[in-house]
Amino acid sequence: PPPPRPQDASGKGETGRGEIIAVNEFPNGTIASLTRGGRVRLWQVDRTQVEEALAQWQKMVGMVETDAPSLAVEREGPRAIPEATAPKLGQIDPENKVHQGGNRFAGGSGGANTAGMGGKGGAFRLNSGHAIDQISVAEKQNISPEAAARARDEARKLLLEKLDNIAQFGSGGDLSEGEMERYNFYRAPVQQNIAQLRTILEASQAKNKERTWLKRKTAGELDDSRLVEGITGDRLIYKKRGQQDPLLGGFQEKPKRLAFLVDVSGSMYRFNGQDHRLDTLLQCTVMIMEALQGFQHKYDYAIIGHSGDYPEIPFVEFGKPALSVADRLKVVEKMAAHSQYCSTGDFTVEATHQAVKNIVQEEADDYFVFVFSDANLARYGITPQELGTELLGDPRVHAFAVFIASLADEAERLKH
């Protein structure tokens, strides 16, 4: 994978670059600061806006609300977190009680080693439906390289097992009742949208211009079919080679190529309990696959995942559309599995760069890239300018970013 991206330019290691050298207040009350290293930051200082953002942030990370207008969360007494040593599933609690801070039960939060949420050292995420007790970033990083490596290795092993299990869906010819119920969970909310999108796709016109003889020109080669008009004084008796705009409703010689980059990073699973971002993405993916069904002559599409582990995870390849219900169910279940088992990280920029580069490798009527993300980019030092540069990397490609969720107003800020 590419080398890690530089994180926060706080000035550490670069003497004086993080020092603020200028401050300006805008009419709306926002404060802008400029550091010696050239970084501009916007500071939200309005009390009402800060309180609203705090309430949303607390909800997103699973913390209880507090009357204090501060981001600090105080706990009664010291917080004892077990040491991360080796990953394990943990004991299944048949009563599904709340378990916080330990290393015994599966589905707990804020602990170590077991599969759960908000802790450290576990092999994969497991949401039991309770509020999440998130440990601090410092505590999360307090793990030995050996323990972290064991967790990663176990996660990859379990992911492969999960993917093998998903590959068996529909192996008997038909989906089981439970599998069909699972697919309908994704399809039912977007059933009407599928019909609407199919209408739009069917009405799409060819764009690619055909190279042919352009007639009725004042210069070029003499058009033999217009000799009589030339004798009578008509000047438009020449022709020349050129590109002719496609006729309305004309035949589309080559399909349009569509690449859908879907975010299957850990934050998609982590925050799904708060805003259903992963469910929304999977429903949207089913909508896309169903709407494109039967339009292979007009559209060639690929669905590519990006996570904290990889910038390019092929779910649907060009020329191999998901034609059956079983195929489509496998796609969305694999997406969910990657989000549950992947490491923390973000390859949105690298995935966008690769998709824009790869989509033009074959001739097509037109090229489109759609990047789906939950806008959790600032955490990894990704700027709007960096992502925008990759979206505009090839003038032949129409590239768009779709933010399906946001931590506070990050998605809105990315738009600008």
Secondary structure, 3 states (H helix, E strand, C coil): CCCCCCCCCCCCCCCCCCCEEEEEECCCCCEEEEECCCCEEEECCCHHHHHHHHHHHHHHCCCCCCCCCCCCCCCCCCCCCCCCCCCECCECCCCCCCCECCCCECCEECCECECEECCECCCCECCCCCCCCCCCHHHHHCCCHHHHHHHHHHHHHHHHHHHHHHCCCCCCCCCCHHHHHHHHHHHHHHHHHHHHHHHHHHHCCCCCCEEEEEEEECCCEECHHHHHHHHCCCCCCEEEEEEECCCCCCCCCCCEEEEEEEECCHHHHHCHHHHCHHHHHHHHHHHHHHHCCCCCCCEEEEEEEECCCCCCEEEECCCCCCCCHHHHHHHHHHHHHHHHHCCCCCCHHHHHHHHHHHHCCCCCCCEEEEEEECCCCHHHCCCHHHHHHHHCCCCCEEEEEEECCCCCCHHHHHHC
